[in-house]
């Protein structure tokens, strides 16, 4: 069996929060050696965010959030207030194929690690900045936080219930989207480098990456001069196309009802006829109110009421099994518990359980692809802060143990 | 200078978004792509629009035109044995086959990696599938909405605790397809990198459900770590992070760190109520959101979007406008960066499209040609395979091309 695709590629990882770490997670999944530069004086934001095993924040190493997106990476803890720490970072940069950060434009330059400087010691490096607004343009210094990028991108204006204000995506969607586009860009640049020997710099704007996901909205405007209307879960060419309520979970969590929904979609008349049969109302297939797409769109409220009445007294699993057996596109609106117990993901061994120094073996999401020839794997659990400082300093970076101890005593390795 | 991936030759059998977006990402960086569509009907994205002047026309669908830039197009019915043989010939001359033919359809037409590898031993084949190629949901009927839900993301969005009757809400557009596409492109280009090194190909199987489950922020881990479930009905952990209405549109308030809140209070002119104990930190502001919201709504409703956005950013507070499509097209920042690109296509005319997701210093992202009309390159591509005009006519009569 061959080596993983990015075996032998080393990544000097200055990223933090989510977009950057999601990018380098892909590189780790594909076999790269990813070394995260961290510092105790300003730890990664996600090390301080929930969830925590006991529901209490008492360690920088227990966050499920951090531990999800930093699997398979190494942690090197440096305090840049000390010039010796910068020297260690320079040694890592010299020995890396990729240098990556997701600071706002200009921040890395201020730290002294801008591309112009990096290029001097490592001319063929592939370097990328995944900033909120990009490296150029009048807003290049603006601050961007994950959740604000969704409305900024235009996705919010398109998303929402009919007649209601714009809605969010419910998570910081632009972050992982930028991260995975960044991973694609880095590997493409490595491909070019393997062919030509040339490295290069990549300027990436999270905002722009997100706008590549909404071409239909943008083209409605550029082709027809119109702002698209928000229309909930409905679709102009498919009906039914929505979410339908099933029986709630019996237990509440923090006094909140865990309601359960199923998504059902009929792209054509034949699938609608199958749905009508499956819910015990085969006559509806030929009912003039519902027989054609145009009719179903015209009577969509009534259509949805009929489907809802059927799902409301049933459990999600029953609805999905029944409709899939009938050849209807239906599926659970999965929450974290549902996913965690999902028989399909379990059978496919999607979830990974690696021993972590402080939280032990936990269920984490794994790799969304399988490669037959060069299988990657989640090599290790996420690192505790500074877990690999000694290993990287004395191994790759060529310091003696005595030097490492001296640097630690000074506070350069925090 | 050519694009970073200009040496790669790709065959795509793609419908709608996932496989087409995957190969578009590679094509826009220089790869040569031949897209295979079903004879007569073509890719379903041709029916989706938007259409110029609202006139449905398979040659002017905005979604199709966007997703298929830089590709040459042929029509081929791979469900007929003669069509499948031609697919094998195309694949023999390519580095990569990217497809989203569903598993039941793969079984029906005999599309397996082993068979494709006989045509091209070094082939990379990327199969982007709703639930992957194994497991109990392998053959599930799926549409973008059902996959978005299956990945665990739709449950997070919706009307909130004030509107429990409103269902979980999909994010606009075909987001499951885009995520399957970009995760697939990442694995594919990595396999191409390995192919350079090892001289071998391989089969990549991408699950769109798993691609979505991979981007759930911290929400998935709430169950394994704390036995809690993130839902749209829960309270936000901190506030304000919320959309609000200004005089002329909507703005997104975003005070995640305490200094951002303090700076926002200053922008509001230090109102007395902001000093109240019940608003003293981000956690209690979330608990007392019912009280805080009307205060903020009243002040924000008297502001204009751009003015508040600029004032906030001047104090390093990460507010953002809720951009309309018009806002995006008119943005001075995006204009300065040259984000939108004009693409001329003979039937649809010239329009602005979303452009490069990334700017490479050396190797360009560029639009070399617009999306193909249905079967536009049949003569050229099939001619290169050595097929005579008479043979092409015969295949046309049989409905193979």
Boltz contact constraints between the chains, C-beta under 6 A:
constraints:
  - contact:
      token1: [A, 2]
      token2: [B, 198]
      max_distance: 6.0
  - contact:
      token1: [A, 5]
      token2: [B, 190]
      max_distance: 6.0
  - contact:
      token1: [A, 5]
      token2: [B, 191]
      max_distance: 6.0
  - contact:
      token1: [A, 5]
      token2: [B, 193]
      max_distance: 6.0
  - contact:
      token1: [A, 5]
      token2: [B, 194]
      max_distance: 6.0
  - contact:
      token1: [A, 26]
      token2: [B, 186]
      max_distance: 6.0
  - contact:
      token1: [A, 30]
      token2: [B, 190]
      max_distance: 6.0
  - contact:
      token1: [A, 51]
      token2: [B, 221]
      max_distance: 6.0
  - contact:
      token1: [A, 51]
      token2: [B, 222]
      max_distance: 6.0
  - contact:
      token1: [A, 51]
      token2: [B, 225]
      max_distance: 6.0
  - contact:
      token1: [A, 51]
      token2: [B, 226]
      max_distance: 6.0
  - contact:
      token1: [A, 53]
      token2: [B, 225]
      max_distance: 6.0
  - contact:
      token1: [A, 55]
      token2: [B, 226]
      max_distance: 6.0
  - contact:
      token1: [A, 64]
      token2: [B, 221]
      max_distance: 6.0
  - contact:
      token1: [A, 64]
      token2: [B, 225]
      max_distance: 6.0
  - contact:
      token1: [A, 65]
      token2: [B, 218]
      max_distance: 6.0
  - contact:
      token1: [A, 68]
      token2: [B, 221]
      max_distance: 6.0
  - contact:
      token1: [A, 134]
      token2: [B, 337]
      max_distance: 6.0
  - contact:
      token1: [A, 136]
      token2: [B, 337]
      max_distance: 6.0
  - contact:
      token1: [A, 137]
      token2: [B, 333]
      max_distance: 6.0
  - contact:
      token1: [A, 137]
      token2: [B, 336]
      max_distance: 6.0
  - contact:
      token1: [A, 137]
      token2: [B, 337]
      max_distance: 6.0
  - contact:
      token1: [A, 138]
      token2: [B, 332]
      max_distance: 6.0
  - contact:
      token1: [A, 138]
      token2: [B, 333]
      max_distance: 6.0
  - contact:
      token1: [A, 138]
      token2: [B, 336]
      max_distance: 6.0
  - contact:
      token1: [A, 139]
      token2: [B, 333]
      max_distance: 6.0
  - contact:
      token1: [A, 142]
      token2: [B, 313]
      max_distance: 6.0
  - contact:
      token1: [A, 143]
      token2: [B, 316]
      max_distance: 6.0
  - contact:
      token1: [A, 143]
      token2: [B, 318]
      max_distance: 6.0
  - contact:
      token1: [A, 144]
      token2: [B, 318]
      max_distance: 6.0
  - contact:
      token1: [A, 145]
      token2: [B, 254]
      max_distance: 6.0
  - contact:
      token1: [A, 145]
      token2: [B, 256]
      max_distance: 6.0
  - contact:
      token1: [A, 145]
      token2: [B, 318]
      max_distance: 6.0
  - contact:
      token1: [A, 147]
      token2: [B, 241]
      max_distance: 6.0
  - contact:
      token1: [A, 148]
      token2: [B, 252]
      max_distance: 6.0
  - contact:
      token1: [A, 148]
      token2: [B, 254]
      max_distance: 6.0
  - contact:
      token1: [A, 148]
      token2: [B, 318]
      max_distance: 6.0
  - contact:
      token1: [A, 148]
      token2: [B, 320]
      max_distance: 6.0
  - contact:
      token1: [A, 151]
      token2: [B, 252]
      max_distance: 6.0
  - contact:
      token1: [A, 151]
      token2: [B, 320]
      max_distance: 6.0
  - contact:
      token1: [A, 151]
      token2: [B, 322]
      max_distance: 6.0
  - contact:
      token1: [A, 152]
      token2: [B, 320]
      max_distance: 6.0
  - contact:
      token1: [A, 152]
      token2: [B, 323]
      max_distance: 6.0
  - contact:
      token1: [A, 154]
      token2: [B, 323]
      max_distance: 6.0
  - contact:
      token1: [A, 154]
      token2: [B, 328]
      max_distance: 6.0
  - contact:
      token1: [A, 156]
      token2: [B, 322]
      max_distance: 6.0
  - contact:
      token1: [A, 157]
      token2: [B, 322]
      max_distance: 6.0
  - contact:
      token1: [A, 157]
      token2: [B, 324]
      max_distance: 6.0
  - contact:
      token1: [A, 158]
      token2: [B, 172]
      max_distance: 6.0
  - contact:
      token1: [A, 159]
      token2: [B, 171]
      max_distance: 6.0
  - contact:
      token1: [A, 159]
      token2: [B, 172]
      max_distance: 6.0
  - contact:
      token1: [A, 161]
      token2: [B, 166]
      max_distance: 6.0
  - contact:
      token1: [A, 166]
      token2: [B, 243]
      max_distance: 6.0
  - contact:
      token1: [A, 166]
      token2: [B, 250]
      max_distance: 6.0
  - contact:
      token1: [A, 166]
      token2: [B, 322]
      max_distance: 6.0
  - contact:
      token1: [A, 167]
      token2: [B, 169]
      max_distance: 6.0
  - contact:
      token1: [A, 169]
      token2: [B, 157]
      max_distance: 6.0
  - contact:
      token1: [A, 169]
      token2: [B, 171]
      max_distance: 6.0
  - contact:
      token1: [A, 170]
      token2: [B, 156]
      max_distance: 6.0
  - contact:
      token1: [A, 170]
      token2: [B, 157]
      max_distance: 6.0
  - contact:
      token1: [A, 171]
      token2: [B, 156]
      max_distance: 6.0
  - contact:
      token1: [A, 171]
      token2: [B, 217]
      max_distance: 6.0
  - contact:
      token1: [A, 176]
      token2: [B, 215]
      max_distance: 6.0
  - contact:
      token1: [A, 180]
      token2: [B, 182]
      max_distance: 6.0
  - contact:
      token1: [A, 180]
      token2: [B, 183]
      max_distance: 6.0
  - contact:
      token1: [A, 180]
      token2: [B, 186]
      max_distance: 6.0
  - contact:
      token1: [A, 181]
      token2: [B, 182]
      max_distance: 6.0
  - contact:
      token1: [A, 181]
      token2: [B, 357]
      max_distance: 6.0
  - contact:
      token1: [A, 183]
      token2: [B, 186]
      max_distance: 6.0
  - contact:
      token1: [A, 184]
      token2: [B, 185]
      max_distance: 6.0
  - contact:
      token1: [A, 184]
      token2: [B, 186]
      max_distance: 6.0
  - contact:
      token1: [A, 185]
      token2: [B, 358]
      max_distance: 6.0
  - contact:
      token1: [A, 187]
      token2: [B, 189]
      max_distance: 6.0
  - contact:
      token1: [A, 187]
      token2: [B, 190]
      max_distance: 6.0
  - contact:
      token1: [A, 187]
      token2: [B, 193]
      max_distance: 6.0
  - contact:
      token1: [A, 188]
      token2: [B, 4]
      max_distance: 6.0
  - contact:
      token1: [A, 188]
      token2: [B, 5]
      max_distance: 6.0
  - contact:
      token1: [A, 188]
      token2: [B, 29]
      max_distance: 6.0
  - contact:
      token1: [A, 188]
      token2: [B, 189]
      max_distance: 6.0
  - contact:
      token1: [A, 189]
      token2: [B, 4]
      max_distance: 6.0
  - contact:
      token1: [A, 190]
      token2: [B, 193]
      max_distance: 6.0
  - contact:
      token1: [A, 191]
      token2: [B, 193]
      max_distance: 6.0
  - contact:
      token1: [A, 192]
      token2: [B, 4]
      max_distance: 6.0
  - contact:
      token1: [A, 192]
      token2: [B, 363]
      max_distance: 6.0
  - contact:
      token1: [A, 194]
      token2: [B, 196]
      max_distance: 6.0
  - contact:
      token1: [A, 200]
      token2: [B, 360]
      max_distance: 6.0
  - contact:
      token1: [A, 200]
      token2: [B, 361]
      max_distance: 6.0
  - contact:
      token1: [A, 200]
      token2: [B, 362]
      max_distance: 6.0
  - contact:
      token1: [A, 201]
      token2: [B, 361]
      max_distance: 6.0
  - contact:
      token1: [A, 202]
      token2: [B, 358]
      max_distance: 6.0
  - contact:
      token1: [A, 202]
      token2: [B, 360]
      max_distance: 6.0
  - contact:
      token1: [A, 203]
      token2: [B, 359]
      max_distance: 6.0
  - contact:
      token1: [A, 204]
      token2: [B, 358]
      max_distance: 6.0
  - contact:
      token1: [A, 208]
      token2: [B, 339]
      max_distance: 6.0
  - contact:
      token1: [A, 208]
      token2: [B, 357]
      max_distance: 6.0
  - contact:
      token1: [A, 209]
      token2: [B, 357]
      max_distance: 6.0
  - contact:
      token1: [A, 211]
      token2: [B, 354]
      max_distance: 6.0
  - contact:
      token1: [A, 212]
      token2: [B, 354]
      max_distance: 6.0
  - contact:
      token1: [A, 212]
      token2: [B, 357]
      max_distance: 6.0
  - contact:
      token1: [A, 213]
      token2: [B, 178]
      max_distance: 6.0
  - contact:
      token1: [A, 214]
      token2: [B, 173]
      max_distance: 6.0
  - contact:
      token1: [A, 215]
      token2: [B, 66]
      max_distance: 6.0
  - contact:
      token1: [A, 215]
      token2: [B, 354]
      max_distance: 6.0
  - contact:
      token1: [A, 216]
      token2: [B, 63]
      max_distance: 6.0
  - contact:
      token1: [A, 216]
      token2: [B, 173]
      max_distance: 6.0
  - contact:
      token1: [A, 217]
      token2: [B, 325]
      max_distance: 6.0
  - contact:
      token1: [A, 218]
      token2: [B, 325]
      max_distance: 6.0
  - contact:
      token1: [A, 218]
      token2: [B, 354]
      max_distance: 6.0
  - contact:
      token1: [A, 219]
      token2: [B, 50]
      max_distance: 6.0
  - contact:
      token1: [A, 219]
      token2: [B, 62]
      max_distance: 6.0
  - contact:
      token1: [A, 220]
      token2: [B, 50]
      max_distance: 6.0
  - contact:
      token1: [A, 221]
      token2: [B, 325]
      max_distance: 6.0
  - contact:
      token1: [A, 222]
      token2: [B, 351]
      max_distance: 6.0
  - contact:
      token1: [A, 222]
      token2: [B, 352]
      max_distance: 6.0
  - contact:
      token1: [A, 223]
      token2: [B, 50]
      max_distance: 6.0
  - contact:
      token1: [A, 223]
      token2: [B, 52]
      max_distance: 6.0
  - contact:
      token1: [A, 223]
      token2: [B, 62]
      max_distance: 6.0
  - contact:
      token1: [A, 223]
      token2: [B, 351]
      max_distance: 6.0
  - contact:
      token1: [A, 227]
      token2: [B, 324]
      max_distance: 6.0
  - contact:
      token1: [A, 227]
      token2: [B, 325]
      max_distance: 6.0
  - contact:
      token1: [A, 233]
      token2: [B, 170]
      max_distance: 6.0
  - contact:
      token1: [A, 243]
      token2: [B, 167]
      max_distance: 6.0
  - contact:
      token1: [A, 243]
      token2: [B, 168]
      max_distance: 6.0
  - contact:
      token1: [A, 253]
      token2: [B, 228]
      max_distance: 6.0
  - contact:
      token1: [A, 253]
      token2: [B, 229]
      max_distance: 6.0
  - contact:
      token1: [A, 256]
      token2: [B, 233]
      max_distance: 6.0
  - contact:
      token1: [A, 256]
      token2: [B, 234]
      max_distance: 6.0
  - contact:
      token1: [A, 258]
      token2: [B, 229]
      max_distance: 6.0
  - contact:
      token1: [A, 261]
      token2: [B, 167]
      max_distance: 6.0
  - contact:
      token1: [A, 261]
      token2: [B, 168]
      max_distance: 6.0
  - contact:
      token1: [A, 263]
      token2: [B, 145]
      max_distance: 6.0
  - contact:
      token1: [A, 263]
      token2: [B, 146]
      max_distance: 6.0
  - contact:
      token1: [A, 263]
      token2: [B, 149]
      max_distance: 6.0
  - contact:
      token1: [A, 265]
      token2: [B, 143]
      max_distance: 6.0
  - contact:
      token1: [A, 265]
      token2: [B, 145]
      max_distance: 6.0
  - contact:
      token1: [A, 265]
      token2: [B, 146]
      max_distance: 6.0
  - contact:
      token1: [A, 324]
      token2: [B, 140]
      max_distance: 6.0
  - contact:
      token1: [A, 327]
      token2: [B, 141]
      max_distance: 6.0
  - contact:
      token1: [A, 329]
      token2: [B, 141]
      max_distance: 6.0
  - contact:
      token1: [A, 329]
      token2: [B, 142]
      max_distance: 6.0
  - contact:
      token1: [A, 329]
      token2: [B, 143]
      max_distance: 6.0
  - contact:
      token1: [A, 329]
      token2: [B, 146]
      max_distance: 6.0
  - contact:
      token1: [A, 331]
      token2: [B, 146]
      max_distance: 6.0
  - contact:
      token1: [A, 331]
      token2: [B, 149]
      max_distance: 6.0
  - contact:
      token1: [A, 331]
      token2: [B, 150]
      max_distance: 6.0
  - contact:
      token1: [A, 333]
      token2: [B, 149]
      max_distance: 6.0
  - contact:
      token1: [A, 333]
      token2: [B, 154]
      max_distance: 6.0
  - contact:
      token1: [A, 333]
      token2: [B, 155]
      max_distance: 6.0
  - contact:
      token1: [A, 333]
      token2: [B, 168]
      max_distance: 6.0
  - contact:
      token1: [A, 334]
      token2: [B, 150]
      max_distance: 6.0
  - contact:
      token1: [A, 334]
      token2: [B, 152]
      max_distance: 6.0
  - contact:
      token1: [A, 335]
      token2: [B, 155]
      max_distance: 6.0
  - contact:
      token1: [A, 335]
      token2: [B, 229]
      max_distance: 6.0
  - contact:
      token1: [A, 336]
      token2: [B, 219]
      max_distance: 6.0
  - contact:
      token1: [A, 336]
      token2: [B, 220]
      max_distance: 6.0
  - contact:
      token1: [A, 336]
      token2: [B, 222]
      max_distance: 6.0
  - contact:
      token1: [A, 336]
      token2: [B, 223]
      max_distance: 6.0
  - contact:
      token1: [A, 336]
      token2: [B, 229]
      max_distance: 6.0
  - contact:
      token1: [A, 337]
      token2: [B, 223]
      max_distance: 6.0
  - contact:
      token1: [A, 337]
      token2: [B, 229]
      max_distance: 6.0
  - contact:
      token1: [A, 339]
      token2: [B, 152]
      max_distance: 6.0
  - contact:
      token1: [A, 339]
      token2: [B, 213]
      max_distance: 6.0
  - contact:
      token1: [A, 340]
      token2: [B, 223]
      max_distance: 6.0
  - contact:
      token1: [A, 343]
      token2: [B, 136]
      max_distance: 6.0
  - contact:
      token1: [A, 344]
      token2: [B, 135]
      max_distance: 6.0
  - contact:
      token1: [A, 344]
      token2: [B, 136]
      max_distance: 6.0
  - contact:
      token1: [A, 344]
      token2: [B, 137]
      max_distance: 6.0
  - contact:
      token1: [A, 347]
      token2: [B, 135]
      max_distance: 6.0
  - contact:
      token1: [A, 348]
      token2: [B, 132]
      max_distance: 6.0
  - contact:
      token1: [A, 348]
      token2: [B, 134]
      max_distance: 6.0
  - contact:
      token1: [A, 348]
      token2: [B, 135]
      max_distance: 6.0
  - contact:
      token1: [A, 350]
      token2: [B, 210]
      max_distance: 6.0
  - contact:
      token1: [A, 362]
      token2: [B, 224]
      max_distance: 6.0
  - contact:
      token1: [A, 363]
      token2: [B, 224]
      max_distance: 6.0
  - contact:
      token1: [A, 365]
      token2: [B, 213]
      max_distance: 6.0
  - contact:
      token1: [A, 365]
      token2: [B, 214]
      max_distance: 6.0
  - contact:
      token1: [A, 365]
      token2: [B, 220]
      max_distance: 6.0
  - contact:
      token1: [A, 368]
      token2: [B, 183]
      max_distance: 6.0
  - contact:
      token1: [A, 368]
      token2: [B, 207]
      max_distance: 6.0
  - contact:
      token1: [A, 368]
      token2: [B, 210]
      max_distance: 6.0
  - contact:
      token1: [A, 368]
      token2: [B, 211]
      max_distance: 6.0
  - contact:
      token1: [A, 368]
      token2: [B, 214]
      max_distance: 6.0
  - contact:
      token1: [A, 369]
      token2: [B, 187]
      max_distance: 6.0
  - contact:
      token1: [A, 369]
      token2: [B, 204]
      max_distance: 6.0
  - contact:
      token1: [A, 369]
      token2: [B, 206]
      max_distance: 6.0
  - contact:
      token1: [A, 370]
      token2: [B, 205]
      max_distance: 6.0
  - contact:
      token1: [A, 371]
      token2: [B, 202]
      max_distance: 6.0
  - contact:
      token1: [A, 371]
      token2: [B, 204]
      max_distance: 6.0
  - contact:
      token1: [A, 372]
      token2: [B, 202]
      max_distance: 6.0
  - contact:
      token1: [A, 372]
      token2: [B, 203]
      max_distance: 6.0
  - contact:
      token1: [A, 373]
      token2: [B, 200]
      max_distance: 6.0
  - contact:
      token1: [A, 373]
      token2: [B, 202]
      max_distance: 6.0
  - contact:
      token1: [A, 374]
      token2: [B, 194]
      max_distance: 6.0
